[in-house]
Amino acid sequence: MVLLASAMAVSAVDKVEIRGPVADVVDGAVYTWGPQEFAALYYDIDEDLGRESLTVTITGNALDEPNGVVYMTEAQRNDFDFEGWGEYWTIGFLADEYFAAYVEGGLLFDESTDTNLMKDEQLSRVLMDDDEERTFTTGTPLKLAEDYELAIQAIDLDGNKVFVQLMKNGAVVDAAVVEPSKAGATLKDKTYVYKKDLGDTEKIVIVAVHFKNAFRGADTDLATIDGIWQISDAYKDVEEDTEYDKMTIQTVDADAKTIMMNNEDNKITLTKKRDVSLMENIRIRTADQDDISPENPLRFFFYKEITEPGTYEIRGTFKDLGMGTVEWDVSSFAGFYYDIDDNLGTEKITMTITGNALEEPNGVVYTTEAQNSKFDFDQWGQYWTIGFLAEEYFAAYDEGSHLFTESTDANLMKDEQLSRVLIDDDEERTFASGTPLKLAEDYELAIQAIDLDGNKVFVQLMKNGAVVDAAVIEPSKAGATLKDKTYIYKKDLGDTEKIVTIAVHFKNAFRGAETDLATVNGIWQISDTYADIEEDTEYDKMTIQTVDADAKTIMMNNEDNKITLTKKRDVSLMENIRIKTADQDDISPENPLRFYIYKEMTIEAEDEEPAPVPVAAPEPVVEPVVVEEPVVEPVVVEEPVVEEPVHEEPVEEPEEENGIPGFEAVFAITGLLAVSYLVLRKRE
């Protein structure tokens, strides 16, 4: 029987990290990474664009100044998506795409006074570049980036001339007439352009919209567009000597369109457990590694941190159809699970290309193997961790560990299951009887009481406010053992019986006059929602073939799912790992189709807190009722006070004797309205 795995929802994250290759701190070592090696650097697979590079030279255990880190980038020519406009110069800078200049001969070059931002040592973000066909009307402006909108004000009787206004934040900043439908209309006639000074650059086109046609209707006017271009009106300063954290711009060549930075005046020492901002959102992280030696040097990597809401790709190195057999592991695909501190991560994808396809069953083979890992609270011993579908999972407790001893079943893989690792830390925290210890998945651990000697702590575990477990911990008694000090919650997970899903280590407890306190210094939690890894379980195009609970390995392939790789495809391979091919026209044996695998991650915008609803004071309610006649009429005719059902429940419910917060205002307003009504009737 073939099982189709239910989608394991990947919760939204508050940040995305895209790491580069892992390297060793070795005296004299030199590393150079471009967009092929470091997925955070700008790369456009469709046009094969991206020239950023980082060169690192290690001296002792440091990146000495001025050239311990050298960053280079170079602009490249790129076609506008709406090809009638010609070309522009694009450049990767600080791991993002920027606009550098317009290429001579194009319409936007001709329409601009200054055409090369780099001559003024500036760059601008590329916000929109597409040739998607859209229709908009007089009542629905065309939405652009950075709060710009293009609105149709009128179309003449013949439908030839379109009067448009450009607005930013609702204010008109430009107006023009476009003539897309007139006989013999030129590219210029059909293109709306908005030019603006950007710093020292004068009147450069920042918005262009190509109109395909326009139509004047009886009730509304319409226009169809098939090209949009927009760069940011907030420019990026690339003046020589400008500092970006540890890096300083040394040269800007506006003709060659290159930029070079180095770490002048900023020596960077690479010692364990460091996280250093190198330049803007590019950082360096070293391992929290105890076993450093010449045979086992300190590990480090560069990474890009993203915090803005949106959906992002973490891509692997790009390949092409001419390569035959290609492979990605934790060093070539930053999407796979990897723990730099303990050097953990074994996921691998191997693809065998036949023609332009990944034939089944072994065109794609995915393998992963569990590894031994220490609990952060090391007295508990070790457990088996495994990367699966590019996430960290718990496989089993290591024999001899405290949580192995406490579990009835200790190996989830024997039941063809895995569970997500939610918490594993040894951070010291103090919590009180009135403030439960927050855990993942809506669990809380609450102190109910501590005995007079402060030896015994009665705790309750709650999920969604309901008590699911209770226990007594004895962290402060004389000779307390690890078991005495550890709260354990075990649970059935599918076919696995009574496995520990939560462990909390208590360092001590204190009984106070008004509140009881406890300090914990170890928390472990795995999810009580398990992942199914039963043989024949399908994850999109991939099917689990073997699960070895003893060796703790998993193998999947694309059985019954041939995958054809043609241009401009985006295929879900398994869960949130996908395959993307280039939108590439020049495919040939000399220039095979490019593709890569990637992992998709989403940062959700935080929900805005609703504005507080004001509770009207009694006085302001009385005034409008008495003075303004229209207020009286709805009170008399609709009689909302009589129909208001709020009066019934408070009389019957005993707890209402002390009042329900907020209802006092309702009664007060109701009474005042009634008095006002009687006063007005008396006047009449």
JOLIN-V630319 format. One record per residue. N is the residue number from 1. RES is the residue in one small letter. SS is DSSP state (~ for helix, > for strand, _ for the rest). OMEGA is omega in whole degrees, 0 to 359 (none if undefined). Layout:
n: <N & N>
res: <RES & RES>
ss: <SS & SS>
omega: <OMEGA & OMEGA>
//
This chain:
n: <1 & 2 & 3 & 4 & 5 & 6 & 7 & 8 & 9 & 10 & 11 & 12 & 13 & 14 & 15 & 16 & 17 & 18 & 19 & 20 & 21 & 22 & 23 & 24 & 25 & 26 & 27 & 28 & 29 & 30 & 31 & 32 & 33 & 34 & 35 & 36 & 37 & 38 & 39 & 40 & 41 & 42 & 43 & 44 & 45 & 46 & 47 & 48 & 49 & 50 & 51 & 52 & 53 & 54 & 55 & 56 & 57 & 58 & 59 & 60 & 61 & 62 & 63 & 64 & 65 & 66 & 67 & 68 & 69 & 70 & 71 & 72 & 73 & 74 & 75 & 76 & 77 & 78 & 79 & 80 & 81 & 82 & 83 & 84 & 85 & 86 & 87 & 88 & 89 & 90 & 91 & 92 & 93 & 94 & 95 & 96 & 97 & 98 & 99 & 100 & 101 & 102 & 103 & 104 & 105 & 106 & 107 & 108 & 109 & 110 & 111 & 112 & 113 & 114 & 115 & 116 & 117 & 118 & 119 & 120 & 121 & 122 & 123 & 124 & 125 & 126 & 127 & 128 & 129 & 130 & 131 & 132 & 133 & 134 & 135 & 136 & 137 & 138 & 139 & 140 & 141 & 142 & 143 & 144 & 145 & 146 & 147 & 148 & 149 & 150 & 151 & 152 & 153 & 154 & 155 & 156 & 157 & 158 & 159 & 160 & 161 & 162 & 163 & 164 & 165 & 166 & 167 & 168 & 169 & 170 & 171 & 172 & 173 & 174 & 175 & 176 & 177 & 178 & 179 & 180 & 181 & 182 & 183 & 184 & 185 & 186 & 187 & 188 & 189 & 190 & 191 & 192 & 193 & 194 & 195 & 196 & 197 & 198 & 199 & 200 & 201 & 202 & 203 & 204 & 205 & 206 & 207 & 208 & 209 & 210 & 211 & 212 & 213 & 214 & 215 & 216 & 217 & 218 & 219 & 220 & 221 & 222 & 223 & 224 & 225 & 226 & 227 & 228 & 229 & 230 & 231 & 232 & 233 & 234 & 235 & 236 & 237 & 238 & 239 & 240 & 241 & 242 & 243 & 244 & 245 & 246 & 247 & 248 & 249 & 250 & 251 & 252 & 253 & 254 & 255 & 256 & 257 & 258 & 259 & 260 & 261 & 262 & 263 & 264 & 265 & 266 & 267 & 268 & 269 & 270 & 271 & 272 & 273 & 274 & 275 & 276 & 277 & 278 & 279 & 280 & 281 & 282 & 283 & 284 & 285 & 286 & 287 & 288 & 289 & 290 & 291 & 292 & 293 & 294 & 295 & 296 & 297 & 298 & 299 & 300 & 301 & 302 & 303 & 304 & 305 & 306 & 307 & 308 & 309 & 310 & 311 & 312 & 313 & 314 & 315 & 316 & 317 & 318 & 319 & 320 & 321 & 322 & 323 & 324 & 325 & 326 & 327 & 328 & 329 & 330 & 331 & 332 & 333 & 334 & 335 & 336 & 337 & 338 & 339 & 340 & 341 & 342 & 343 & 344 & 345 & 346 & 347 & 348 & 349 & 350 & 351 & 352 & 353 & 354 & 355 & 356 & 357 & 358 & 359 & 360 & 361 & 362 & 363 & 364 & 365 & 366 & 367 & 368 & 369 & 370 & 371 & 372 & 373 & 374 & 375 & 376 & 377 & 378 & 379 & 380 & 381 & 382 & 383 & 384 & 385 & 386 & 387 & 388 & 389 & 390 & 391 & 392 & 393 & 394 & 395 & 396 & 397 & 398 & 399 & 400 & 401 & 402 & 403 & 404 & 405 & 406 & 407 & 408 & 409 & 410 & 411 & 412 & 413 & 414 & 415 & 416 & 417 & 418 & 419 & 420 & 421 & 422 & 423 & 424 & 425 & 426 & 427 & 428 & 429 & 430 & 431 & 432 & 433 & 434 & 435 & 436 & 437 & 438 & 439 & 440 & 441 & 442 & 443 & 444 & 445 & 446 & 447 & 448 & 449 & 450 & 451 & 452 & 453 & 454 & 455 & 456 & 457 & 458 & 459 & 460 & 461 & 462 & 463 & 464 & 465 & 466 & 467 & 468 & 469 & 470 & 471 & 472 & 473 & 474 & 475 & 476 & 477 & 478 & 479 & 480 & 481 & 482 & 483 & 484 & 485 & 486 & 487 & 488 & 489 & 490 & 491 & 492 & 493 & 494 & 495 & 496 & 497 & 498 & 499 & 500 & 501 & 502 & 503 & 504 & 505 & 506 & 507 & 508 & 509 & 510 & 511 & 512 & 513 & 514 & 515 & 516 & 517 & 518 & 519 & 520 & 521 & 522 & 523 & 524 & 525 & 526 & 527 & 528 & 529 & 530 & 531 & 532 & 533 & 534 & 535 & 536 & 537 & 538 & 539 & 540 & 541 & 542 & 543 & 544 & 545 & 546 & 547 & 548 & 549 & 550 & 551 & 552 & 553 & 554 & 555 & 556 & 557 & 558 & 559 & 560 & 561 & 562 & 563 & 564 & 565 & 566 & 567 & 568 & 569 & 570 & 571 & 572 & 573 & 574 & 575 & 576 & 577 & 578 & 579 & 580 & 581 & 582 & 583 & 584 & 585 & 586 & 587 & 588 & 589 & 590 & 591 & 592 & 593 & 594 & 595 & 596 & 597 & 598 & 599 & 600 & 601 & 602 & 603 & 604 & 605 & 606 & 607 & 608 & 609 & 610 & 611 & 612 & 613 & 614 & 615 & 616 & 617 & 618 & 619 & 620 & 621 & 622 & 623 & 624 & 625 & 626 & 627 & 628 & 629 & 630 & 631 & 632 & 633 & 634 & 635 & 636 & 637 & 638 & 639 & 640 & 641 & 642 & 643 & 644 & 645 & 646 & 647 & 648 & 649 & 650 & 651 & 652 & 653 & 654 & 655 & 656 & 657 & 658 & 659 & 660 & 661 & 662 & 663 & 664 & 665 & 666 & 667 & 668 & 669 & 670 & 671 & 672 & 673 & 674 & 675 & 676 & 677 & 678 & 679 & 680 & 681 & 682 & 683 & 684>
res: <m & v & l & l & a & s & a & m & a & v & s & a & v & d & k & v & e & i & r & g & p & v & a & d & v & v & d & g & a & v & y & t & w & g & p & q & e & f & a & a & l & y & y & d & i & d & e & d & l & g & r & e & s & l & t & v & t & i & t & g & n & a & l & d & e & p & n & g & v & v & y & m & t & e & a & q & r & n & d & f & d & f & e & g & w & g & e & y & w & t & i & g & f & l & a & d & e & y & f & a & a & y & v & e & g & g & l & l & f & d & e & s & t & d & t & n & l & m & k & d & e & q & l & s & r & v & l & m & d & d & d & e & e & r & t & f & t & t & g & t & p & l & k & l & a & e & d & y & e & l & a & i & q & a & i & d & l & d & g & n & k & v & f & v & q & l & m & k & n & g & a & v & v & d & a & a & v & v & e & p & s & k & a & g & a & t & l & k & d & k & t & y & v & y & k & k & d & l & g & d & t & e & k & i & v & i & v & a & v & h & f & k & n & a & f & r & g & a & d & t & d & l & a & t & i & d & g & i & w & q & i & s & d & a & y & k & d & v & e & e & d & t & e & y & d & k & m & t & i & q & t & v & d & a & d & a & k & t & i & m & m & n & n & e & d & n & k & i & t & l & t & k & k & r & d & v & s & l & m & e & n & i & r & i & r & t & a & d & q & d & d & i & s & p & e & n & p & l & r & f & f & f & y & k & e & i & t & e & p & g & t & y & e & i & r & g & t & f & k & d & l & g & m & g & t & v & e & w & d & v & s & s & f & a & g & f & y & y & d & i & d & d & n & l & g & t & e & k & i & t & m & t & i & t & g & n & a & l & e & e & p & n & g & v & v & y & t & t & e & a & q & n & s & k & f & d & f & d & q & w & g & q & y & w & t & i & g & f & l & a & e & e & y & f & a & a & y & d & e & g & s & h & l & f & t & e & s & t & d & a & n & l & m & k & d & e & q & l & s & r & v & l & i & d & d & d & e & e & r & t & f & a & s & g & t & p & l & k & l & a & e & d & y & e & l & a & i & q & a & i & d & l & d & g & n & k & v & f & v & q & l & m & k & n & g & a & v & v & d & a & a & v & i & e & p & s & k & a & g & a & t & l & k & d & k & t & y & i & y & k & k & d & l & g & d & t & e & k & i & v & t & i & a & v & h & f & k & n & a & f & r & g & a & e & t & d & l & a & t & v & n & g & i & w & q & i & s & d & t & y & a & d & i & e & e & d & t & e & y & d & k & m & t & i & q & t & v & d & a & d & a & k & t & i & m & m & n & n & e & d & n & k & i & t & l & t & k & k & r & d & v & s & l & m & e & n & i & r & i & k & t & a & d & q & d & d & i & s & p & e & n & p & l & r & f & y & i & y & k & e & m & t & i & e & a & e & d & e & e & p & a & p & v & p & v & a & a & p & e & p & v & v & e & p & v & v & v & e & e & p & v & v & e & p & v & v & v & e & e & p & v & v & e & e & p & v & h & e & e & p & v & e & e & p & e & e & e & n & g & i & p & g & f & e & a & v & f & a & i & t & g & l & l & a & v & s & y & l & v & l & r & k & r & e>
ss: <_ & _ & > & > & _ & _ & _ & _ & _ & _ & _ & _ & > & _ & _ & > & > & > & > & _ & _ & _ & > & > & _ & _ & _ & _ & _ & > & > & > & > & > & _ & _ & _ & _ & _ & _ & _ & _ & _ & > & _ & _ & _ & _ & > & _ & _ & _ & > & > & > & > & > & _ & > & _ & _ & > & > & _ & _ & _ & _ & _ & > & > & > & > & > & > & _ & > & > & > & > & _ & _ & _ & ~ & ~ & ~ & _ & > & > & > & > & > & > & > & _ & _ & > & > & > & > & > & > & > & _ & _ & _ & _ & ~ & ~ & ~ & ~ & ~ & _ & _ & _ & _ & > & ~ & ~ & ~ & ~ & _ & > & > & > & > & > & > & > & > & > & _ & _ & _ & > & > & > & > & _ & _ & > & _ & > & > & _ & _ & _ & _ & > & > & > & > & > & > & > & > & _ & _ & _ & _ & _ & _ & > & > & > & > & > & > & > & _ & _ & > & > & > & > & > & > & > & > & _ & _ & _ & _ & _ & _ & _ & _ & ~ & ~ & ~ & ~ & > & > & > & > & > & > & > & > & _ & _ & > & > & > & > & > & > & > & > & > & > & > & > & > & > & > & > & _ & _ & _ & _ & > & > & > & > & > & > & > & > & > & > & > & _ & _ & _ & _ & > & > & _ & _ & _ & _ & _ & > & > & _ & _ & > & > & > & > & > & > & > & _ & _ & _ & _ & > & > & > & > & > & _ & _ & _ & _ & _ & > & > & _ & _ & _ & _ & _ & > & > & > & > & > & _ & _ & > & > & > & > & > & _ & _ & _ & _ & _ & _ & > & _ & _ & > & _ & _ & > & > & > & > & > & > & > & > & _ & _ & _ & > & > & > & > & > & > & > & _ & _ & > & > & ~ & ~ & ~ & _ & > & > & > & > & _ & _ & _ & _ & > & _ & _ & _ & _ & _ & > & _ & _ & _ & _ & > & _ & _ & _ & > & > & > & > & > & _ & > & _ & _ & > & > & _ & _ & _ & _ & _ & > & > & > & > & > & > & _ & > & > & > & > & _ & _ & _ & ~ & ~ & ~ & _ & > & > & > & > & > & > & > & _ & _ & > & > & > & > & > & > & > & _ & _ & _ & _ & ~ & ~ & ~ & ~ & ~ & _ & _ & _ & _ & > & ~ & ~ & ~ & ~ & _ & > & > & > & > & > & > & > & > & > & _ & _ & _ & > & > & > & > & _ & _ & > & _ & > & > & _ & _ & _ & _ & > & > & > & > & > & > & > & > & _ & _ & _ & _ & _ & _ & > & > & > & > & > & > & > & _ & _ & > & > & > & > & > & > & > & > & _ & _ & _ & _ & _ & _ & _ & _ & ~ & ~ & ~ & ~ & > & > & > & > & > & > & > & > & _ & _ & > & > & > & > & > & > & > & > & > & > & > & > & > & > & > & > & _ & _ & _ & _ & > & > & > & > & > & > & > & > & > & > & > & > & > & > & > & > & > & _ & _ & _ & _ & > & > & > & _ & _ & > & > & > & > & > & > & > & _ & _ & _ & _ & > & > & > & > & > & _ & _ & _ & _ & _ & > & > & _ & _ & _ & _ & _ & > & > & > & > & > & _ & _ & > & > & > & > & > & _ & _ & _ & _ & _ & _ & > & _ & _ & > & _ & _ & > & > & > & > & > & > & > & > & > & > & _ & _ & _ & _ & _ & _ & _ & _ & _ & _ & _ & _ & _ & _ & ~ & ~ & ~ & ~ & ~ & ~ & ~ & ~ & ~ & ~ & _ & ~ & ~ & ~ & ~ & ~ & ~ & ~ & ~ & ~ & _ & _ & ~ & ~ & ~ & ~ & _ & _ & ~ & ~ & ~ & ~ & ~ & ~ & ~ & _ & ~ & ~ & ~ & ~ & ~ & _ & _ & _ & _ & ~ & ~ & ~ & ~ & ~ & ~ & ~ & ~ & ~ & ~ & ~ & ~ & ~ & ~ & ~ & ~ & ~ & ~ & ~ & ~ & ~ & _>
omega: <179 & 178 & 174 & 184 & 174 & 183 & 176 & 186 & 177 & 184 & 177 & 182 & 178 & 173 & 178 & 176 & 176 & 186 & 174 & 180 & 176 & 181 & 180 & 174 & 181 & 181 & 178 & 181 & 176 & 179 & 173 & 180 & 173 & 181 & 177 & 183 & 184 & 189 & 180 & 181 & 185 & 175 & 177 & 184 & 183 & 183 & 182 & 183 & 176 & 185 & 176 & 173 & 174 & 175 & 186 & 176 & 184 & 176 & 187 & 175 & 186 & 168 & 188 & 178 & 14 & 190 & 173 & 174 & 176 & 180 & 178 & 172 & 183 & 179 & 177 & 178 & 182 & 176 & 166 & 175 & 170 & 195 & 179 & 181 & 177 & 188 & 172 & 177 & 178 & 182 & 170 & 178 & 182 & 175 & 173 & 178 & 177 & 173 & 180 & 185 & 171 & 178 & 182 & 178 & 179 & 182 & 184 & 171 & 181 & 184 & 183 & 172 & 171 & 187 & 185 & 179 & 185 & 175 & 176 & 178 & 180 & 171 & 177 & 180 & 171 & 184 & 181 & 175 & 181 & 178 & 178 & 180 & 181 & 174 & 175 & 190 & 178 & 183 & 183 & 181 & 176 & 182 & 174 & 181 & 177 & 174 & 171 & 174 & 175 & 187 & 173 & 176 & 180 & 172 & 184 & 186 & 181 & 182 & 182 & 185 & 179 & 176 & 183 & 174 & 174 & 181 & 171 & 184 & 176 & 180 & 180 & 179 & 181 & 175 & 182 & 174 & 177 & 184 & 186 & 190 & 181 & 180 & 178 & 181 & 179 & 176 & 179 & 178 & 187 & 186 & 170 & 176 & 174 & 180 & 191 & 172 & 173 & 183 & 180 & 180 & 186 & 169 & 176 & 181 & 176 & 176 & 172 & 179 & 180 & 180 & 177 & 178 & 178 & 183 & 177 & 182 & 180 & 183 & 184 & 178 & 184 & 171 & 176 & 178 & 180 & 175 & 176 & 175 & 176 & 170 & 185 & 173 & 171 & 186 & 178 & 182 & 176 & 178 & 177 & 183 & 173 & 182 & 171 & 184 & 184 & 186 & 181 & 178 & 181 & 181 & 172 & 180 & 185 & 180 & 177 & 179 & 178 & 176 & 176 & 175 & 170 & 184 & 178 & 178 & 182 & 173 & 182 & 180 & 182 & 174 & 187 & 174 & 175 & 176 & 192 & 174 & 180 & 179 & 183 & 185 & 173 & 185 & 175 & 178 & 174 & 183 & 168 & 196 & 181 & 188 & 181 & 181 & 176 & 179 & 182 & 186 & 176 & 179 & 175 & 170 & 170 & 176 & 176 & 179 & 180 & 179 & 181 & 177 & 180 & 177 & 188 & 176 & 166 & 189 & 172 & 176 & 183 & 183 & 173 & 187 & 179 & 187 & 179 & 177 & 181 & 185 & 172 & 172 & 185 & 180 & 182 & 176 & 183 & 179 & 180 & 177 & 175 & 177 & 184 & 184 & 181 & 178 & 184 & 176 & 186 & 183 & 181 & 172 & 176 & 178 & 175 & 186 & 177 & 186 & 176 & 186 & 170 & 186 & 175 & 12 & 189 & 173 & 174 & 177 & 179 & 177 & 175 & 183 & 179 & 178 & 178 & 180 & 177 & 166 & 175 & 171 & 197 & 179 & 178 & 178 & 186 & 174 & 179 & 179 & 182 & 170 & 179 & 183 & 175 & 174 & 176 & 177 & 173 & 180 & 185 & 171 & 179 & 181 & 181 & 177 & 182 & 183 & 170 & 182 & 184 & 183 & 171 & 171 & 186 & 184 & 180 & 185 & 175 & 176 & 178 & 180 & 171 & 178 & 180 & 172 & 183 & 180 & 173 & 180 & 178 & 178 & 180 & 181 & 174 & 176 & 188 & 182 & 180 & 183 & 182 & 176 & 183 & 174 & 180 & 176 & 174 & 172 & 174 & 176 & 186 & 173 & 176 & 180 & 172 & 184 & 186 & 181 & 182 & 183 & 185 & 179 & 177 & 182 & 174 & 175 & 180 & 171 & 184 & 175 & 181 & 180 & 179 & 182 & 175 & 182 & 175 & 178 & 182 & 186 & 189 & 182 & 180 & 177 & 181 & 180 & 177 & 179 & 178 & 188 & 186 & 171 & 182 & 171 & 180 & 191 & 171 & 173 & 184 & 180 & 181 & 186 & 169 & 176 & 181 & 176 & 178 & 173 & 179 & 180 & 180 & 178 & 178 & 178 & 182 & 177 & 181 & 180 & 184 & 181 & 178 & 183 & 173 & 176 & 177 & 180 & 175 & 176 & 175 & 176 & 170 & 184 & 173 & 169 & 187 & 175 & 182 & 177 & 178 & 177 & 183 & 174 & 182 & 170 & 184 & 184 & 186 & 181 & 178 & 181 & 181 & 172 & 180 & 185 & 179 & 177 & 180 & 178 & 177 & 174 & 174 & 170 & 184 & 177 & 178 & 182 & 173 & 182 & 179 & 182 & 174 & 187 & 173 & 175 & 176 & 192 & 173 & 180 & 178 & 183 & 184 & 173 & 186 & 174 & 177 & 174 & 183 & 168 & 197 & 182 & 188 & 181 & 180 & 176 & 179 & 183 & 186 & 179 & 179 & 176 & 173 & 170 & 178 & 176 & 182 & 179 & 184 & 170 & 181 & 176 & 178 & 177 & 177 & 178 & 179 & 178 & 180 & 179 & 182 & 174 & 185 & 175 & 183 & 186 & 181 & 180 & 184 & 187 & 181 & 179 & 185 & 190 & 187 & 182 & 182 & 180 & 182 & 187 & 178 & 179 & 183 & 189 & 186 & 179 & 180 & 182 & 181 & 184 & 183 & 184 & 186 & 185 & 189 & 188 & 181 & 180 & 185 & 184 & 183 & 185 & 181 & 180 & 178 & 177 & 174 & 183 & 178 & 182 & 180 & 181 & 180 & 180 & 181 & 181 & 179 & 180 & 180 & 177 & 180 & 179 & 181 & 180 & 181 & 179 & 180 & 180 & 180 & 179 & 182 & none>
//
